[in-house]
Amino acid sequence: MVVRGVSLTLAAVAAAVAVSAAHAAPRASLPLRLDLVDTSRVLKLPGGRRVPRPLATSLWYPSSGSGPWPLVVFAHGFRSLPGTYARLLRAWADAGYVVAAPIFPGESADAPGGPEREDLVNEPRDVSFVISRLLAPDSPLHGVIDPLRIAVAGQSDGAMTAFATAYDRPWRDPRVRAAIVLSGAQLGGRVEGGPPLLAVTGTADEINAPANTIALFDAVARPKFLLLLRGAPHLAPFTRPGLWLATVEKVSTAFLAHYLGDGPLDAVAKAASGGGSLTAEP
């Protein structure tokens, strides 16, 4: 009982310090990019040379308030970059979240020698590394992020990464409290518990069949939500302005607001009205 009391006291002190640090770090002083490097793992370059694994990470911040804010770590798709999804990521930031989007060094559009899907299995640990670095005492975001309110999200191969980070053994990160998978599939691990899920797919997805995303929804326990976007293809619903993207923005922010905050649960279903078909198992 004494140990438990000490733990609670330390947690309260840590929370107070985090709030003070957040107030001491105005948004204008926060970095828009961090050139992170995971020295514990390597990236194999063309020609066989190996280097510490680079994870340059773009950052978006809420436009008001002083934090500490919840964190969403976003995983981009194959042959893509975080900027491809800038409208969606900015919408989450405007809704009150710090958004961190690493560039995966083996699968991005800028990958040395061209993107290689074989590197996908390394990305869940990339996401966990980014979370750890952002929360570290020497991070410029230390105290700016609430360590108890962390979500992962991703699209296409990035959705596979996000799902693995949230649910799959051997990659599951217990710090993740909510997950958003957009046109995804399973990476190959074994589902082992996990947080609330929002799965989204277009019914005309020509890259990852809708059945793949539906299988992810079926594989996890409640609470979970499945949003089907009628007639939507693979990428456009998450990058191109219009009804599909607007629906994804509204549903995902309502989902995050409920599971990382105190937003009403019924707002998730209301946000899908007119833009998609939502299956809800809260």
C-alpha positions in Angstrom: 0.0 0.0 0.0 2.9 2.4 0.8 4.4 1.8 -2.7 1.1 2.5 -4.4 0.7 5.7 -2.5 4.2 6.8 -3.5 3.5 6.0 -7.1 0.4 8.1 -7.1 2.2 11.0 -5.5 5.0 10.8 -8.1 2.4 10.7 -10.9 0.8 13.8 -9.5 4.1 15.6 -9.2 5.0 14.6 -12.8 1.7 15.9 -14.1 2.2 19.2 -12.4 5.7 19.5 -13.8 4.3 18.7 -17.3 1.7 21.4 -17.0 4.3 24.0 -16.0 6.6 22.9 -18.8 3.8 23.3 -21.3 3.0 26.8 -20.2 6.6 27.6 -20.4 6.9 26.5 -24.0 4.8 28.8 -26.3 3.8 27.4 -29.7 6.1 29.8 -31.6 9.1 28.2 -29.9 8.1 24.6 -30.8 9.9 22.8 -33.7 8.0 22.0 -36.9 10.4 19.1 -37.6 12.7 16.9 -35.5 15.5 15.0 -37.2 15.3 11.9 -35.0 17.8 9.0 -35.4 17.3 5.6 -33.9 20.9 4.5 -33.2 19.8 1.1 -31.9 18.7 0.0 -35.4 20.0 0.4 -38.9 18.8 1.2 -42.4 20.4 -0.7 -45.3 21.3 1.7 -48.1 21.7 0.8 -51.8 25.1 -0.8 -52.1 24.9 -2.5 -48.8 26.1 0.3 -46.5 24.2 0.4 -43.1 23.5 3.6 -41.2 21.6 4.4 -38.0 17.9 4.6 -38.8 16.8 8.2 -39.6 13.3 9.3 -38.7 12.7 12.9 -39.6 9.4 13.8 -38.0 7.1 16.6 -39.1 4.9 18.2 -36.3 1.6 20.1 -36.2 0.3 21.9 -33.1 -3.1 23.1 -31.9 -3.8 26.7 -32.8 -4.9 27.6 -29.3 -4.4 26.5 -25.7 -1.2 25.7 -23.8 -1.3 22.0 -23.3 -0.3 19.5 -22.3 -2.1 18.2 -25.4 -2.9 14.6 -26.6 -0.6 13.2 -29.3 -1.5 11.5 -32.6 1.4 9.7 -34.4 0.6 9.3 -38.1 2.1 6.7 -40.4 2.2 7.6 -44.1 1.6 5.1 -47.0 4.0 3.5 -49.5 5.9 5.9 -51.8 4.4 8.9 -49.9 5.3 11.6 -47.3 3.5 13.1 -44.4 2.7 16.2 -46.4 0.5 14.1 -48.7 -2.0 14.1 -45.8 -1.5 17.6 -44.6 -5.2 18.6 -44.7 -6.2 15.7 -42.4 -3.2 16.2 -40.1 -3.9 19.9 -39.8 -7.6 19.2 -39.0 -6.5 17.0 -36.1 -4.1 19.7 -34.9 -6.8 22.3 -35.1 -9.0 20.0 -33.0 -6.5 20.1 -30.2 -3.9 17.4 -30.9 -0.1 17.5 -31.4 0.4 15.5 -34.6 3.7 13.8 -35.3 4.4 12.2 -38.7 7.7 10.4 -39.2 9.2 9.8 -42.7 9.8 6.1 -42.9 13.3 5.8 -44.4 12.7 2.6 -46.4 9.2 3.2 -47.8 8.8 7.0 -48.3 8.9 8.8 -51.6 12.4 10.0 -50.7 13.8 6.6 -49.7 17.4 6.1 -50.9 17.3 4.0 -54.1 13.5 4.1 -54.1 10.9 2.7 -51.7 11.0 -0.9 -50.7 8.0 -2.6 -49.0 10.4 -5.0 -47.2 11.0 -2.2 -44.7 7.4 -2.1 -43.6 8.0 -4.6 -40.8 10.4 -2.1 -39.2 7.8 0.7 -39.0 5.8 -0.2 -35.9 9.0 0.1 -33.9 9.7 3.4 -35.7 6.4 4.7 -34.3 7.2 3.5 -30.8 10.6 5.1 -31.0 9.1 8.5 -32.1 6.7 8.3 -29.1 9.6 7.6 -26.7 11.7 10.4 -28.1 8.9 13.0 -28.0 8.2 12.1 -24.3 11.9 12.0 -23.3 13.1 14.5 -20.7 15.5 16.1 -23.2 12.8 16.5 -25.9 11.7 20.0 -26.9 8.1 18.6 -26.5 8.6 17.2 -23.0 5.7 18.5 -21.0 3.8 19.6 -24.1 2.4 16.1 -24.7 0.1 14.3 -22.3 1.7 10.8 -22.0 -1.6 9.3 -21.0 -3.4 10.4 -24.2 -1.6 9.0 -27.2 -3.2 7.7 -30.5 -1.7 6.2 -33.6 -3.1 6.5 -37.1 -2.1 5.6 -40.6 -3.1 5.1 -44.2 -2.5 2.1 -46.5 0.9 0.6 -45.5 0.8 3.2 -42.7 -2.5 1.8 -41.5 -0.8 -1.6 -41.3 1.9 0.0 -39.2 -0.6 1.8 -36.9 -2.7 -1.4 -36.4 0.4 -3.4 -35.6 1.6 -0.8 -33.1 -1.8 -0.7 -31.4 -2.7 -4.4 -31.4 -0.3 -6.9 -32.8 2.3 -9.0 -31.0 5.3 -8.5 -31.2 4.9 -4.8 -31.9 2.1 -3.7 -29.6 2.8 -0.5 -27.6 0.7 -0.3 -24.5 1.0 3.5 -24.4 -1.4 3.8 -27.3 -4.9 4.6 -26.2 -6.7 4.8 -29.5 -6.1 3.8 -33.1 -7.3 5.0 -36.6 -6.6 2.8 -39.6 -7.4 4.1 -43.0 -7.6 1.6 -45.9 -5.4 -0.9 -44.1 -4.6 -4.6 -43.7 -2.8 -6.7 -41.1 1.0 -6.7 -41.1 1.2 -10.3 -39.9 1.4 -10.2 -36.1 -1.1 -11.7 -33.7 -3.9 -9.5 -32.2 -3.3 -9.2 -28.5 -5.7 -6.8 -26.9 -5.5 -3.1 -27.7 -7.3 0.2 -27.6 -10.5 1.5 -29.2 -10.4 1.3 -33.0 -11.7 3.5 -35.8 -11.3 1.7 -39.2 -12.1 3.5 -42.4 -12.2 2.3 -46.0 -13.6 3.3 -49.4 -16.0 0.7 -50.9 -14.2 1.1 -54.2 -10.6 0.8 -52.8 -8.5 -0.6 -55.7 -5.3 -1.1 -53.6 -6.4 -2.6 -50.2 -9.7 -4.3 -50.7 -12.4 -3.2 -48.3 -12.5 -6.7 -46.9 -9.0 -6.2 -45.5 -10.1 -3.2 -43.4 -13.3 -5.1 -42.3 -11.1 -8.0 -41.2 -9.2 -5.6 -38.9 -12.5 -4.4 -37.4 -13.6 -8.0 -36.9 -10.3 -9.0 -35.3 -10.4 -6.6 -32.3 -12.6 -6.3 -29.2 -15.0 -3.5 -28.5 -15.0 -0.5 -28.5 -14.7 -0.3 -32.3 -16.1 1.6 -35.3 -16.1 0.9 -39.0 -16.7 3.7 -41.5 -17.4 2.7 -45.1 -17.2 5.6 -47.6 -19.5 4.9 -50.5 -17.7 4.7 -53.9 -14.4 6.0 -52.5 -11.0 4.8 -53.8 -7.8 4.1 -51.9 -6.1 7.5 -51.3 -8.4 10.4 -52.3 -10.7 10.2 -49.2 -7.8 11.1 -47.0 -6.0 13.7 -49.1 -8.5 15.4 -51.5 -11.0 18.1 -50.3 -14.6 17.0 -50.6 -17.3 15.1 -48.8 -15.2 12.0 -48.2 -12.3 13.9 -46.5 -14.7 16.1 -44.6 -16.5 13.0 -43.2 -13.2 11.4 -42.3 -12.1 14.6 -40.5 -15.4 14.8 -38.5 -15.7 11.2 -37.6 -12.0 10.8 -36.6 -12.0 14.0 -34.5 -15.2 12.9 -32.7 -13.6 9.5 -32.1 -10.4 11.0 -30.7 -12.4 13.5 -28.6 -14.3 10.7 -26.9 -11.5 8.2 -26.3 -8.7 10.7 -25.6 -10.9 13.3 -23.9 -14.4 13.9 -22.7 -16.3 14.3 -26.0 -19.7 12.7 -26.3 -19.9 9.2 -27.8 -22.9 9.9 -29.9 -20.9 12.6 -31.8 -19.1 9.8 -33.6 -22.2 8.5 -35.3 -23.6 12.0 -36.0 -20.4 12.9 -37.7 -20.8 10.1 -40.2 -24.3 11.2 -41.3 -24.5 11.8 -45.0 -20.9 11.0 -45.8 -20.6 7.3 -45.0 -22.0 4.2 -43.3 -20.9 3.7 -39.8 -21.0 0.4 -37.8 -20.5 1.2 -34.1 -19.8 -1.3 -31.4 -18.9 1.0 -28.4 
